[in-house]
Amino acid sequence: MMTKNEMESALKVAIIDGLRLEDVTVEDIDSSAPLFGDSGLMLDSLDAVELVVVVEKHFGVAIADAEEARKAFTSVSGLADFICARKAQA
Amino acid sequence: MQTKRPITAVLGSRLQYGFFEVLVRCRVLFAARIVLAFVVLYYAMLPHVRQRCAAYIDRRFPRAGAWSRFVHAYRLYLNFGQVLLDRMIAGVTGRFPFCETDQHVRQRFAEAGANPHGCIVLTAHIGAWQVGIAGLEQFDRPVNVVQLHNPEDQGKHYFQHGRGRPFKIIDSADPVGSMVEAAAALRRREVVCLMGDRLHGTRQAGQGVEVAFMGGSIRVPASAYALASITGAELLMLFTVREKGVTRVFMAERLAVPAGLPRRDVSVFQPYAQQFAAAMETVVERHPYQFFNFYDMWSQ
């Protein structure tokens, strides 16, 4: 079982690779910064679609709909919490 | 980026829509169309209203004089009014008139329906697109439309919340949920409809791609092509027009967007966007009074 820090690091790597973010390193991503919107990683709605695939592929957690995506995709830290909570339920 | 407000948000007060609704509910549709002709004439006489379609009229009718330009503007707005009235009739009565006469269209949908990743319909603010998209439910699958929610548009109220609810709206302003919801619908093999002609100033797929259109260049969104490439869904461009009072599909053609395109470079979608723009031009050549983008697309 990963610690939260390990989960966040793994998530950052998966996000950079899965979303093919150029010129972004793990160090550039603030765990508490928003993933979407006008600050933080500034991902767009199509990134959200790819992020659903990344989370399922790398962490085995399915995000079924937009409601769950809104809850999960707040920040890297928030997403790590979401994944940990879902894994704990399983 | 500043965005221009769509004409539907400006023309037509709640009172005017209410008046037409009374006529529609009383089933005096002929009277409603007569009143509409005069209401449109009033609006067409306002210079700032005519100005909104001037860029299009200039390109579509380059040799038109002042009087002809007025007539073209009037006919354009009258057609727009007719389409809005059709939409209201459909919303109020729950009947969605859709006349699909072409076997070719049915064939295209059968092919698209065979794709296990769903079907994206790419259309434009041309003709009776909303009534036409509503008619797609004839193909026995739920229809979702990704569009900007505009609470000021009085006319949409009748259609989207009236009887029958012809399709589900996915609000494109939601940066997290909109495309996730669209992708989830595609996984259920539903139809997802996106507009391919207007940029709404979002960061979605960058700022769109530039295409040649009616002798100039415009920027159009790349979201539909990107979504098709990510999900593997079928991409069908489809235009519905209002012809002799009947809504019918004018064109339904497949766009073959390969899976896994590097979408960070939005120019990879340019060839498909150009195909779409060329198709729009074909529709506009045949139906010049059914192009409902009331702003200067060429100055963006």
Chai-1 contact restraints between the chains, C-beta under 6 A:
chainA,res_idxA,chainB,res_idxB,connection_type,confidence,min_distance_angstrom,max_distance_angstrom,comment,restraint_id
A,R20,B,R264,contact,1.0,0.0,6.0,A-B,restraint_1
A,F36,B,P175,contact,1.0,0.0,6.0,A-B,restraint_2
A,F36,B,V176,contact,1.0,0.0,6.0,A-B,restraint_3
A,D44,B,R203,contact,1.0,0.0,6.0,A-B,restraint_4
A,D44,B,Q204,contact,1.0,0.0,6.0,A-B,restraint_5
A,S45,B,P175,contact,1.0,0.0,6.0,A-B,restraint_6
A,S45,B,S178,contact,1.0,0.0,6.0,A-B,restraint_7
A,S45,B,M179,contact,1.0,0.0,6.0,A-B,restraint_8
A,S45,B,Q204,contact,1.0,0.0,6.0,A-B,restraint_9
A,L46,B,M179,contact,1.0,0.0,6.0,A-B,restraint_10
A,L46,B,A226,contact,1.0,0.0,6.0,A-B,restraint_11
A,A48,B,V176,contact,1.0,0.0,6.0,A-B,restraint_12
A,A48,B,M179,contact,1.0,0.0,6.0,A-B,restraint_13
A,A48,B,V180,contact,1.0,0.0,6.0,A-B,restraint_14
A,V49,B,M179,contact,1.0,0.0,6.0,A-B,restraint_15
A,V49,B,V180,contact,1.0,0.0,6.0,A-B,restraint_16
A,V49,B,A183,contact,1.0,0.0,6.0,A-B,restraint_17
A,V49,B,I230,contact,1.0,0.0,6.0,A-B,restraint_18
A,V52,B,V180,contact,1.0,0.0,6.0,A-B,restraint_19
A,D65,B,A184,contact,1.0,0.0,6.0,A-B,restraint_20
A,A66,B,G177,contact,1.0,0.0,6.0,A-B,restraint_21
A,A66,B,V180,contact,1.0,0.0,6.0,A-B,restraint_22
A,A66,B,E181,contact,1.0,0.0,6.0,A-B,restraint_23
A,A69,B,V176,contact,1.0,0.0,6.0,A-B,restraint_24
A,A69,B,G177,contact,1.0,0.0,6.0,A-B,restraint_25
A,A69,B,V180,contact,1.0,0.0,6.0,A-B,restraint_26
A,R70,B,V176,contact,1.0,0.0,6.0,A-B,restraint_27
A,R70,B,G177,contact,1.0,0.0,6.0,A-B,restraint_28
A,F73,B,V176,contact,1.0,0.0,6.0,A-B,restraint_29
